[in-house]
Amino acid sequence: MSDLLNLNRLVFFTSVVESGSFTAAAERLGVAKAVISHQVGKLEQELGVTLLARTTRRLHTTEEGRRFYDRCALILREAEAAYGEMSHLTNEPSGTLTLTAPLDYGSTMVAPVIAAYLKQFPQMCVDIVFDDDIIDLVSGQFDLAIRVGWLTDTSNQARRLGTFEQYLVAAPALALTFPQCSTPVDVGLLPWIENAVLRHPLRWMFSRTGYETEIIEARSAIRTDKTPTAYACVLAGAGVSVFPDYMLGDDIATGRLVRLVPEWTLPPGGIHAVFPAARFRPAKVQRFIEMMLAAERKRASGL
């Protein structure tokens, strides 16, 4: 499809006109202000006209911009009506759902939801990629991504699914070899399994009683770029490392792994469903997100 038919740019432009500013439009659509400004600029460049007159105090449409807005608003209203009509006729998902998720969370949490999703909607097909690399959604290759941790990409829309805790763990036999380990300073002297997937795999901030904090720089014994490999090394007693609570499952409860300095906590992280900016969300995406939300609520409740 030609860039001249990029409906997202029409959505961005009409939202700016209706909201009165780039900032308000960004808040309305849930994307970064810079994305709105860039896309409207591209639209003006493609059309060869100035649509919005900008000053330091206010923003208003030009004559060409007003005429273009009227046509765009009509187009988008028709599109919304068509979508609403089709959504009424097709309440169930159809086609192929394409999604990506981190390897550890995907294997632990997303895979069971996919199984339940296909059981409920057997006419669907799911195309998945479990990878720790952040895959760009702009290409349109994926309907959504599940992101774990701290969001840095503001060009997409996101919905929070849940949160997770981080635990420093070791195999019981290894933990017995350092019985005096009771503070973050002690932890920094242990052999660590460095998980290069993380932004700062050897730098950690521990907190206690809500206000006391300690930042450590750990010593790497083994370095890997795959979370399951780091997990296997910790189970084998080769070193210690930090993992999200959803990955540990029954390891701590059954004694396969033990928490170190449990009175000190690490920063919790978020779990989000991320998708390209758009006014409408297909039923196949909406239903999957609803099932992920239910799975996260169940996990958070300990059921």
PAZAPA-4460 file (N, C-alpha, C; in steps of 0.05 Angstrom, whole numbers, plus 32768, in hexadecimal, padded with zeros to 4 digits):
% residues 303
    n_x    n_y    n_z   ca_x   ca_y   ca_z    c_x    c_y    c_z   seq   type   mol
   8011   7FE8   8000   8000   8000   8000   8012   8019   8000     1      M     A
   800A   802C   7FF0   801A   8045   7FEE   8018   8054   8009     2      S     A
   802E   8064   800E   802E   8074   8026   8017   8089   8026     3      D     A
   800E   8090   800D   7FF8   80A3   800B   7FDE   8098   8017     4      L     A
   7FDD   807D   801A   7FC5   8070   8024   7FC9   8067   8041     5      L     A
   7FDD   8072   804E   7FE3   806B   806A   7FCE   8077   807C     6      N     A
   7FBB   8066   8084   7FA4   8070   8094   7FAD   8078   80B0     7      L     A
   7FC3   806C   80BA   7FCC   8075   80D5   7FD3   8092   80D5     8      N     A
   7FDF   809C   80BF   7FE6   80B9   80BE   7FCD   80CA   80BE     9      R     A
   7FB8   80C0   80B2   7F9F   80CF   80B3   7F94   80D0   80D0    10      L     A
   7F97   80BA   80DE   7F8E   80B9   80FA   7F9E   80CD   810A    11      V     A
   7FB8   80CD   8106   7FC9   80DF   8115   7FC2   80FC   8110    12      F     A
   7FBE   8103   80F6   7FB7   811E   80EF   7F9C   8127   80FB    13      F     A
   7F88   8117   80F7   7F6D   811E   8101   7F6D   8120   8120    14      T     A
   7F7D   8110   812D   7F7E   8111   814A   7F8B   812B   8153    15      S     A
   7F9F   8135   8144   7FAB   814E   814B   7F97   8165   8148    16      V     A
   7F88   8165   8132   7F74   817A   812E   7F5F   8179   8143    17      V     A
   7F55   8161   8149   7F3F   815E   815D   7F48   8164   8179    18      E     A
   7F61   815D   817F   7F6C   8161   819A   7F77   817C   819F    19      S     A
   7F7F   818A   8189   7F8A   81A5   818C   7FA7   81A7   8190    20      G     A
   7FB5   8190   8193   7FD2   8191   8196   7FDE   8176   8191    21      S     A
   7FF8   8175   818C   8006   815C   8188   8007   814C   81A3    22      F     A
   800B   815B   81B9   800C   814E   81D3   7FF2   8140   81DA    23      T     A
   7FDC   814E   81D6   7FC1   8142   81DC   7FBB   812A   81CA    24      A     A
   7FC3   812D   81B0   7FBF   8117   819E   7FCF   80FE   81A5    25      A     A
   7FE7   8103   81AE   7FF8   80ED   81B7   7FEC   80DE   81CF    26      A     A
   7FE2   80EE   81E2   7FD5   80E2   81FA   7FBC   80D2   81F1    27      E     A
   7FAD   80DD   81DF   7F94   80D1   81D5   7F9A   80B6   81C8    28      R     A
   7FAF   80B5   81B8   7FB5   809C   81A9   7FC8   808A   81B8    29      L     A
   7FD4   8093   81CD   7FE7   8082   81DC   8001   807E   81CF    30      G     A
   800B   8092   81BF   8025   8090   81B2   8035   80A9   81B9    31      V     A
   804F   80A9   81B2   8060   80BF   81B8   8059   80D8   81A7    32      A     A
   805C   80F0   81B3   8057   8108   81A4   8069   810A   818B    33      K     A
   8082   8101   818E   8094   8102   8177   808A   80F2   815F    34      A     A
   807D   80DB   8165   8072   80CA   8150   805C   80D9   8141    35      V     A
   804A   80E6   8150   8034   80F5   8144   8040   810B   8132    36      I     A
   8053   811A   813C   805E   8131   812D   806C   8127   8114    37      S     A
   807B   8111   8116   8089   8106   80FF   8075   80FD   80EA    38      H     A
   8060   80EE   80F2   804E   80E3   80DE   803D   80F9   80D1    39      Q     A
   8036   810E   80E0   8027   8124   80D3   803A   8133   80C0    40      V     A
   8053   8136   80C8   8067   8142   80B6   806A   8133   809C    41      G     A
   806B   8118   809E   806D   8107   8086   8054   810B   8075    42      K     A
   803D   810D   8081   8024   8111   8072   8025   812B   8063    43      L     A
   802E   8140   806F   8030   815A   8062   8044   8159   804B    44      E     A
   805A   814A   804F   806E   8147   803B   8063   8138   8022    45      Q     A
   8054   8123   8027   8049   8113   8012   8034   8123   8002    46      E     A
   8024   8133   8010   800F   8142   8003   8019   815C   7FF6    47      L     A
   8030   8165   8000   803C   817E   7FF5   802D   8197   7FFE    48      G     A
   801F   8196   8015   8011   81AD   8020   8016   81AE   803E    49      V     A
   8012   81C6   8049   8013   81C9   8066   7FF7   81C6   8071    50      T     A
   7FF4   81B2   8083   7FDA   81AC   808E   7FD5   81BB   80A8    51      L     A
   7FEB   81BE   80B8   7FE9   81CA   80D2   7FFC   81E2   80D4    52      L     A
   7FF3   81F8   80DE   8004   820F   80E2   800C   820F   8100    53      A     A
   8026   820E   8105   802F   820C   8121   803C   8226   8129    54      R     A
   8036   822F   8141   8043   8246   814D   804C   823D   8169    55      T     A
   805A   824F   8177   8063   8247   8192   804C   8246   81A6    56      T     A
   8035   8252   819F   801E   8254   81B2   8007   8242   81AA    57      R     A
   8003   823E   8190   7FEB   822F   8188   7FF0   8221   816D    58      R     A
   7FDD   820F   8167   7FDE   81FF   814F   7FC2   8201   8142    59      L     A
   7FC1   8205   8127   7FA7   8206   811A   7FAA   81FB   80FE    60      H     A
   7F94   81F3   80F1   7F95   81E8   80D6   7F96   81FE   80C2    61      T     A
   7FA4   81F9   80AC   7FA3   820C   8095   7F89   8207   8086    62      T     A
   7F85   8216   8072   7F6D   8212   8061   7F6D   81F6   8055    63      E     A
   7F85   81EF   804A   7F88   81D4   803F   7F84   81BF   8054    64      E     A
   7F8F   81C5   806C   7F8D   81B1   8082   7F70   81AD   808B    65      G     A
   7F60   81C2   808B   7F44   81BF   8093   7F35   81AE   807F    66      R     A
   7F39   81B3   8065   7F2C   81A4   8050   7F34   8186   8052    67      R     A
   7F4E   8182   8056   7F58   8167   8058   7F4D   8159   8070    68      F     A
   7F4C   8167   8086   7F41   815C   809F   7F24   8153   809B    69      Y     A
   7F14   8163   808E   7EF8   815C   8089   7EF6   8142   807A    70      D     A
   7F06   813E   8066   7F06   8125   8056   7F10   810E   8067    71      R     A
   7F26   8113   8076   7F31   80FD   8086   7F1E   80F4   809B    72      C     A
   7F10   8107   80A8   7EFD   8100   80BD   7EE7   80EF   80B2    73      A     A
   7EDE   80F5   8099   7EC9   80E5   808C   7ED3   80C9   8087    74      L     A
   7EEC   80C7   807C   7EF7   80AD   8076   7EF9   809C   808F    75      I     A
   7F03   80A8   80A5   7F07   8099   80BD   7EED   8091   80CA    76      L     A
   7ED8   80A3   80C8   7EBE   809B   80D2   7EB3   8084   80C3    77      R     A
   7EB6   8084   80A9   7EAD   806D   8098   7EBC   8054   80A0    78      E     A
   7ED6   8057   80A4   7EE6   803F   80AB   7EDD   8034   80C7    79      A     A
   7ED8   8046   80D9   7ECF   803E   80F4   7EB4   8030   80F2    80      E     A
   7EA2   803B   80E1   7E88   802E   80DE   7E8A   8013   80D2    81      A     A
   7E9C   8010   80BE   7EA1   7FF6   80B1   7EAC   7FE2   80C5    82      A     A
   7EBF   7FEC   80D5   7ECB   7FDA   80E9   7EB6   7FD1   80FD    83      Y     A
   7EA5   7FE4   8107   7E91   7FDD   811A   7E7D   7FC9   810F    84      G     A
   7E76   7FCD   80F5   7E63   7FBA   80E9   7E6F   7F9F   80E7    85      E     A
   7E89   7F9D   80DE   7E96   7F83   80DB   7E9B   7F76   80F6    86      M     A
   7EA2   7F87   810B   7EA6   7F7C   8125   7E8D   7F70   8130    87      S     A
   7E76   7F7C   812A   7E5C   7F71   8133   7E57   7F56   8126    88      H     A
   7E60   7F54   810D   7E5B   7F3B   80FE   7E70   7F25   8105    89      L     A
   7E88   7F2E   810D   7E9D   7F1B   8113   7EA8   7F20   812F    90      T     A
   7E99   7F16   8142   7EA1   7F19   815E   7EB8   7F07   8165    91      N     A
   7EBC   7EF2   8156   7ED1   7EDF   815D   7EEA   7EE5   814C    92      E     A
   7F02   7EDE   8156   7F1A   7EE3   8147   7F1B   7ED2   812D    93      P     A
   7F29   7EDC   811A   7F2D   7ECD   8101   7F48   7ED3   80F5    94      S     A
   7F53   7EC1   80E5   7F6C   7EC5   80D8   7F84   7EBB   80E8    95      G     A
   7F9A   7EC9   80E6   7FB3   7EC2   80F4   7FBB   7ED8   8107    96      T     A
   7FC1   7ED0   811F   7FCC   7EE3   8133   7FEA   7EE0   8134    97      L     A
   7FF8   7EF6   812F   8015   7EF6   812F   801F   7F05   8147    98      T     A
   8030   7EF8   8157   8039   7F05   816F   8056   7EFD   8176    99      L     A
   8063   7F0D   8186   807E   7F08   818F   807F   7F0D   81AD   100      T     A
   8091   7EFE   81BB   8094   7F00   81D8   80B0   7EF8   81DF   101      A     A
   80BB   7F01   81F6   80D5   7EF7   81FF   80D4   7ED9   8204   102      P     A
   80EB   7ECC   8201   80ED   7EAF   8202   80E3   7EA4   821C   103      L     A
   80EC   7EB0   8233   80E4   7EA5   824D   80C7   7EA9   8253   104      D     A
   80BD   7EC1   824F   80A0   7EC6   8255   808F   7EB8   8240   105      Y     A
   8098   7EB7   8227   8088   7EAA   8213   8084   7E8C   8219   106      G     A
   809A   7E7F   8221   8099   7E62   8227   8088   7E5D   823F   107      S     A
   808A   7E6E   8253   807D   7E6A   826D   8060   7E72   826D   108      T     A
   805A   7E8A   8263   803F   7E95   8266   8030   7E97   824B   109      M     A
   803D   7E9E   8235   802E   7EA3   821C   8026   7E88   820F   110      V     A
   8038   7E75   820F   8031   7E5B   8202   8018   7E4F   820D   111      A     A
   8014   7E4D   8228   7FFA   7E42   8232   7FE2   7E52   8229   112      P     A
   7FE5   7E6D   8228   7FCE   7E7D   821F   7FC8   7E78   8202   113      V     A
   7FDD   7E74   81F1   7FD8   7E6D   81D5   7FC9   7E53   81D3   114      I     A
   7FD0   7E40   81E3   7FC2   7E26   81E2   7FA5   7E29   81E9   115      A     A
   7F9F   7E39   81FE   7F83   7E3E   8206   7F74   7E4F   81F1   116      A     A
   7F82   7E61   81E5   7F77   7E72   81CF   7F6E   7E61   81B7   117      Y     A
   7F7F   7E4F   81AF   7F79   7E3E   8198   7F63   7E2A   819F   118      L     A
   7F61   7E22   81B8   7F4C   7E10   81C0   7F31   7E1F   81BF   119      K     A
   7F31   7E38   81C7   7F18   7E48   81C7   7F11   7E51   81AA   120      Q     A
   7F26   7E57   819A   7F21   7E60   817F   7F30   7E4E   816B   121      F     A
   7F26   7E36   8166   7F34   7E23   8156   7F38   7E2B   8138   122      P     A
   7F29   7E3F   8130   7F2C   7E49   8114   7F44   7E5B   8111   123      Q     A
   7F51   7E63   8127   7F68   7E75   8126   7F82   7E66   8121   124      M     A
   7F95   7E75   8117   7FB1   7E6B   8115   7FC3   7E80   8123   125      C     A
   7FD7   7E77   8131   7FE9   7E89   8140   8005   7E86   8136   126      V     A
   8011   7E9C   812E   802D   7E9C   8125   803E   7EAA   813A   127      D     A
   8050   7E9C   8148   805E   7EA7   815E   807C   7EA8   815A   128      I     A
   8089   7EBB   8166   80A6   7EBD   8167   80AD   7EC3   8184   129      V     A
   80BA   7EB0   8192   80C5   7EB4   81AD   80E2   7EBC   81AA   130      F     A
   80E9   7ED5   81B0   8104   7EDE   81AD   8109   7EF5   81C0   131      D     A
   8121   7EF6   81CC   8127   7F0B   81DF   812D   7F26   81D2   132      D     A
   8132   7F26   81B7   8136   7F3F   81A9   811B   7F4F   81A7   133      D     A
   811D   7F69   81A8   8105   7F7A   81A5   8100   7F7D   8187   134      I     A
   80EA   7F72   817E   80E3   7F72   8161   80D2   7F8B   815B   135      I     A
   80DA   7F9A   8146   80CB   7FB2   813F   80B0   7FAA   8134   136      D     A
   809B   7FB8   813E   8080   7FB2   8135   8077   7FC3   811D   137      L     A
   8087   7FD7   8116   8080   7FEA   8101   807D   7FDB   80E6   138      V     A
   808C   7FC6   80E2   808B   7FB8   80C8   8071   7FAA   80C3   139      S     A
   8060   7FA8   80D8   8046   7F9A   80D4   8048   7F7C   80D5   140      G     A
   805F   7F71   80DC   8062   7F54   80DB   8053   7F47   80F2   141      Q     A
   804F   7F56   8108   8041   7F4A   8120   8029   7F5B   8128   142      F     A
   8014   7F4D   8131   7FFD   7F5A   813C   8002   7F66   8157   143      D     A
   8012   7F58   8167   8019   7F63   8181   8032   7F56   818C   144      L     A
   803E   7F63   81A0   8055   7F58   81AE   804F   7F58   81CB   145      A     A
   8059   7F44   81D9   8059   7F44   81F6   8074   7F4D   8200   146      I     A
   8076   7F62   820F   808F   7F6D   8218   8091   7F6B   8236   147      R     A
   80A7   7F63   8240   80AC   7F5F   825C   80C2   7F71   8266   148      V     A
   80BD   7F80   827B   80D2   7F92   8286   80C9   7FAF   8285   149      G     A
   80D9   7FC0   8279   80D4   7FDD   827A   80D2   7FE6   825D   150      W     A
   80BB   7FF1   8255   80B7   7FFA   823A   80C8   8012   8233   151      L     A
   80D5   8011   821C   80E5   8028   8212   80DA   8032   81F8   152      T     A
   80CB   8022   81E9   80C1   802A   81CF   80A6   8038   81D2   153      D     A
   80A4   8052   81CB   808C   8061   81CF   807C   8065   81B5   154      T     A
   8084   8057   819F   8077   805B   8186   805F   8048   8183   155      S     A
   805C   8035   8196   8045   8022   8195   8033   8026   81AC   156      N     A
   801B   801B   81AB   8009   801B   81C1   800E   8002   81D3   157      Q     A
   8008   8004   81EC   800D   7FEE   81FF   7FF7   7FEC   8213   158      A     A
   7FF3   7FD3   821C   7FDF   7FCE   8232   7FEE   7FBD   8246   159      R     A
   7FEC   7FC6   825F   7FFA   7FB7   8274   7FEA   7F9E   827B   160      R     A
   7FF8   7F87   827B   7FEC   7F6E   8282   7FF0   7F66   829F   161      L     A
   8007   7F6E   82AA   800D   7F66   82C5   8029   7F70   82CD   162      G     A
   8033   7F66   82E3   804E   7F6C   82ED   805C   7F53   82F5   163      T     A
   8076   7F55   82FA   8085   7F3E   8304   809A   7F48   8318   164      F     A
   80A1   7F36   832A   80B7   7F3B   833C   80D1   7F2D   8332   165      E     A
   80E7   7F37   833B   8101   7F2B   8334   810E   7F1F   834D   166      Q     A
   8118   7F07   834A   8125   7EF9   8360   8141   7EF0   8359   167      Y     A
   8153   7EF5   836C   816E   7EEA   836A   816E   7ECE   8375   168      L     A
   8177   7EBA   8365   8175   7E9E   836E   818F   7E8F   8369   169      V     A
   8191   7E79   8377   81A8   7E67   8373   819E   7E4A   8379   170      A     A
   81AE   7E37   836F   81A8   7E1B   8376   81AF   7E17   8394   171      A     A
   81A0   7E06   83A3   81A4   7E03   83BF   81C1   7DFB   83C7   172      P     A
   81CD   7DE8   83B7   81E8   7DE0   83BD   81FC   7DF7   83BB   173      A     A
   81F8   7E08   83A7   820A   7E1F   83A4   8205   7E33   83BB   174      L     A
   81EC   7E37   83C2   81E5   7E4B   83D7   81F2   7E43   83F2   175      A     A
   81F5   7E29   83F7   8201   7E1F   8410   821F   7E27   8412   176      L     A
   822C   7E2D   83FB   8248   7E33   83FC   824E   7E50   8404   177      T     A
   8239   7E61   8405   823D   7E7C   840F   8227   7E83   8423   178      F     A
   8228   7E76   843A   8213   7E7A   844F   8212   7E96   845A   179      P     A
   8228   7EA5   8458   8229   7EC0   8464   821E   7ED6   8451   180      Q     A
   8213   7ECD   843A   8208   7EE1   8427   81EE   7EEC   8431   181      C     A
   81EE   7F05   843A   81D6   7F11   8445   81D0   7F2D   843C   182      S     A
   81E3   7F39   842C   81DF   7F54   8423   81E5   7F56   8405   183      T     A
   81DC   7F6B   83F7   81E2   7F6E   83DB   8200   7F6F   83D6   184      P     A
   8210   7F7A   83E9   822D   7F7B   83E6   8238   7F5E   83E4   185      V     A
   822E   7F4D   83F5   8236   7F31   83F4   822E   7F24   83D9   186      D     A
   8217   7F2B   83CF   820D   7F20   83B6   821F   7F28   839F   187      V     A
   822A   7F40   83A0   823C   7F49   838A   8255   7F38   8387   188      G     A
   825C   7F29   839C   8275   7F19   839C   8270   7EFD   8392   189      L     A
   8257   7EF6   838C   8251   7EDA   8384   8256   7ED7   8366   190      L     A
   8259   7EBE   835D   825B   7EB9   8340   8240   7EBC   8332   191      P     A
   823E   7ECE   831F   8225   7ED4   8312   8223   7EC8   82F6   192      W     A
   820B   7EC0   82EF   8205   7EB8   82D3   81FB   7ED2   82C6   193      I     A
   820B   7EDD   82B4   8205   7EF7   82A7   81F2   7EF2   8290   194      E     A
   81DA   7EFC   8291   81C6   7EF9   827C   81C7   7F12   826B   195      N     A
   81D4   7F10   8254   81D8   7F28   8243   81BF   7F32   8236   196      A     A
   81A9   7F24   8239   818F   7F2D   822E   8187   7F47   823D   197      V     A
   818F   7F48   8257   8187   7F5F   8267   8199   7F77   8261   198      L     A
   818E   7F8F   8266   819D   7FA8   8260   81B5   7FAB   8272   199      R     A
   81B2   7FA5   828C   81C8   7FA6   829F   81C9   7F8C   82AF   200      H     A
   81D4   7F77   82A3   81D2   7F5D   82AF   81E2   7F59   82C9   201      P     A
   81F5   7F6B   82CE   8206   7F68   82E6   8203   7F7F   82F9   202      L     A
   81F1   7F91   82F3   81ED   7FA9   8305   81D0   7FA8   8310   203      R     A
   81CD   7FA6   832A   81B3   7FA2   8336   81AF   7FB5   834E   204      W     A
   8197   7FBE   8351   8190   7FD0   8367   817D   7FC0   837A   205      M     A
   8186   7FBB   8392   8176   7FAD   83A7   816B   7FC2   83BA   206      F     A
   8152   7FBC   83C3   8145   7FCE   83D6   813B   7FBF   83EE   207      S     A
   813A   7FCD   8405   8130   7FC0   841D   8120   7FD5   842D   208      R     A
   8109   7FCC   8438   80F8   7FDC   8448   80EF   7FF6   843A   209      T     A
   80EF   7FF5   841F   80E4   800B   8410   80F5   8023   840C   210      G     A
   810B   8026   841A   811B   803E   8416   8139   8038   8416   211      Y     A
   8142   8022   8421   815F   801C   8420   8166   800D   8407   212      E     A
   8179   8018   83F8   8181   800C   83DE   819F   8007   83DD   213      T     A
   81A6   7FF2   83CE   81C2   7FEC   83C8   81C4   7FE4   83AB   214      E     A
   81D8   7FF0   839D   81DD   7FE9   8381   81F7   7FD9   8380   215      I     A
   81F7   7FC3   8373   820F   7FB2   8371   8217   7FAE   8354   216      I     A
   8231   7FA8   8351   823C   7FA0   8337   8246   7F83   833B   217      E     A
   8239   7F70   832F   823F   7F54   8333   8257   7F4B   8322   218      A     A
   8260   7F33   8328   8277   7F27   831A   826D   7F10   8308   219      R     A
   8273   7F12   82EF   8269   7EFE   82DB   827B   7EE5   82DC   220      S     A
   826D   7ECE   82E0   827B   7EB4   82DE   8275   7EA7   82C3   221      A     A
   825D   7EAA   82BA   8254   7E9F   82A0   8243   7EB4   8292   222      I     A
   8247   7EB8   8278   8237   7ECC   8269   8228   7EBD   8253   223      R     A
   820E   7EC3   8251   81FD   7EB8   823C   81EA   7ECC   8232   224      T     A
   81E0   7EC8   8219   81CD   7EDB   820E   81B1   7ECF   820C   225      D     A
   81AC   7EB9   821B   8192   7EAC   821C   818A   7EA7   8238   226      K     A
   8172   7EB0   823F   8168   7EAD   825A   8165   7E8F   8262   227      T     A
   815B   7E7D   8251   8159   7E61   8259   8175   7E55   825F   228      P     A
   818A   7E5E   8252   81A5   7E55   8257   81AE   7E5E   8273   229      T     A
   81A9   7E77   8279   81AF   7E82   8294   81A1   7E72   82AA   230      A     A
   8188   7E6C   82A5   8177   7E5D   82B7   8183   7E41   82BC   231      Y     A
   818B   7E33   82A6   8196   7E18   82A8   81B0   7E19   82B7   232      A     A
   81C1   7E2E   82B3   81DA   7E30   82C2   81D5   7E33   82E0   233      C     A
   81C1   7E43   82E7   81BB   7E47   8303   81B1   7E2D   8310   234      V     A
   819F   7E1F   8302   8195   7E05   830C   81AC   7DF1   8310   235      L     A
   81C0   7DF3   82FF   81D7   7DE1   8300   81EB   7DE8   8316   236      A     A
   81E7   7E00   8323   81F8   7E08   8338   8211   7E16   8330   237      G     A
   8211   7E22   8317   8228   7E2F   830D   822B   7E4C   8316   238      A     A
   8215   7E58   8321   8216   7E73   8329   81FA   7E7D   8331   239      G     A
   81F8   7E96   8336   81DE   7EA2   833E   81D5   7EB5   8328   240      V     A
   81BB   7EBB   8328   81B1   7ECE   8314   8195   7ED7   831D   241      S     A
   818B   7EEB   830E   8170   7EF6   8314   815D   7EEE   82FE   242      V     A
   8145   7EE5   8307   8130   7EDD   82F4   8116   7EE8   82FD   243      F     A
   8103   7EEC   82EA   80E8   7EF5   82F1   80D9   7EDE   82FF   244      P     A
   80C6   7EE6   8310   80B8   7ED2   8320   80A8   7EBE   830F   245      D     A
   809D   7EC7   82F8   808D   7EB5   82E7   809E   7E9E   82DC   246      Y     A
   80B8   7EA2   82DA   80C9   7E8E   82CF   80D1   7E79   82E3   247      M     A
   80D1   7E80   82FC   80DB   7E6E   8311   80C6   7E58   8318   248      L     A
   80AC   7E5F   8314   8098   7E4B   8319   809A   7E3E   8335   249      G     A
   809C   7E24   8336   809E   7E16   834F   80BA   7E12   8359   250      D     A
   80CE   7E1E   834C   80EA   7E19   8353   80F0   7E20   8370   251      D     A
   80E6   7E37   8379   80EB   7E3F   8394   80DA   7E2F   83A8   252      I     A
   80C1   7E2A   83A1   80AF   7E1B   83B3   80B9   7DFF   83B7   253      A     A
   80C4   7DF3   83A3   80CE   7DD7   83A5   80EB   7DD4   83AE   254      T     A
   80F9   7DEB   83B0   8114   7DEA   83B9   8129   7DE6   83A3   255      G     A
   8121   7DE6   838A   8135   7DE3   8375   8147   7DFB   8374   256      R     A
   813C   7E13   837B   814B   7E2B   837D   8144   7E39   8397   257      L     A
   8156   7E4A   83A0   8151   7E59   83B9   8156   7E76   83B3   258      V     A
   8146   7E87   83C0   814A   7EA4   83BD   8161   7EAD   83CF   259      R     A
   8171   7EBF   83C5   8187   7ECB   83D5   817E   7EE6   83DF   260      L     A
   8187   7EEE   83F6   8181   7F07   8403   8163   7F0F   83FE   261      V     A
   8151   7EFD   8406   8134   7F02   8400   8128   7F1B   840D   262      P     A
   8135   7F25   8422   812B   7F3E   842E   8131   7F56   841D   263      E     A
   8142   7F53   8409   8148   7F69   83F6   8139   7F63   83DC   264      W     A
   812D   7F77   83D1   811D   7F73   83B8   8129   7F82   83A1   265      T     A
   8123   7F78   8389   812B   7F85   8370   8114   7F92   8363   266      L     A
   8118   7FA6   8351   8102   7FB5   8345   80EF   7FA3   8335   267      P     A
   80D5   7FA5   8339   80C2   7F96   832A   80C0   7FA0   830D   268      P     A
   80B6   7F90   82FB   80B4   7F98   82DF   8097   7F95   82D5   269      G     A
   8092   7FA0   82BE   8077   7F9E   82B2   8076   7F8A   829B   270      G     A
   805E   7F80   8296   8058   7F6F   8280   8043   7F7D   826F   271      I     A
   8049   7F81   8255   8037   7F91   8244   8032   7F82   822A   272      H     A
   801A   7F87   8220   8013   7F80   8204   8017   7F9A   81F4   273      A     A
   8027   7F98   81DF   802F   7FAF   81CF   8025   7FAB   81B2   274      V     A
   8019   7FC0   81A6   8010   7FBD   818B   8012   7FD7   817C   275      F     A
   8013   7FD7   8162   8016   7FF0   8152   7FFE   8002   8158   276      P     A
   8003   801C   8157   7FEE   8030   815C   7FD8   802E   8147   277      A     A
   7FC0   802C   8150   7FA8   802A   813F   7F8F   802F   814F   278      A     A
   7F7A   8038   8142   7F61   803D   8151   7F53   8023   8158   279      R     A
   7F56   800F   8148   7F47   7FF6   814B   7F5A   7FDF   8150   280      F     A
   7F50   7FCC   815F   7F5F   7FB4   8165   7F4F   7F9C   815C   281      R     A
   7F59   7F8B   814A   7F4A   7F74   8140   7F41   7F61   8157   282      P     A
   7F2C   7F53   8153   7F22   7F41   8167   7F37   7F2C   816F   283      A     A
   7F47   7F23   815B   7F5B   7F0E   8161   7F6F   7F18   8175   284      K     A
   7F76   7F32   8174   7F89   7F3E   8187   7F7B   7F43   81A2   285      V     A
   7F63   7F4F   81A1   7F55   7F55   81BA   7F50   7F3C   81CB   286      Q     A
   7F48   7F26   81BE   7F42   7F0E   81CD   7F5C   7F02   81DA   287      R     A
   7F71   7F04   81CB   7F8A   7EF9   81D6   7F94   7F0A   81EE   288      F     A
   7F92   7F24   81EC   7F9A   7F35   8202   7F88   7F30   821A   289      I     A
   7F6F   7F2C   8216   7F5D   7F26   822D   7F65   7F0C   823A   290      E     A
   7F6D   7EF8   822B   7F76   7EDF   8237   7F91   7EE1   8245   291      M     A
   7FA3   7EF3   823A   7FBC   7EF8   8248   7FB7   7F06   8263   292      M     A
   7FA5   7F19   8263   7F9E   7F27   827C   7F93   7F14   8291   293      L     A
   7F82   7F01   8288   7F77   7EED   829B   7F8D   7EDC   82A5   294      A     A
   7FA0   7ED4   8294   7FB6   7EC3   829D   7FC8   7ED1   82B1   295      A     A
   7FCD   7EEB   82AD   7FDD   7EFA   82BF   7FCF   7EFF   82DA   296      E     A
   7FB5   7F04   82D9   7FA6   7F07   82F2   7FA7   7EEC   8302   297      R     A
   7FA4   7ED6   82F4   7FA6   7EBC   8302   7FC1   7EB8   830E   298      K     A
   7FD6   7EBF   82FF   7FF1   7EBB   830A   7FF6   7ECE   8322   299      R     A
   7FEC   7EE6   8320   7FF0   7EF9   8336   7FE1   7EF1   8350   300      A     A
   7FCB   7EE3   834C   7FBB   7EDA   8363   7FC7   7EC0   8370   301      S     A
   7FDA   7EB4   8361   7FE7   7E9C   836C   7FD7   7E83   8366   302      G     A
   7FC3   7E84   8355   7FB3   7E6C   834F   7FC0   7E5A   833B   303      L     A
***
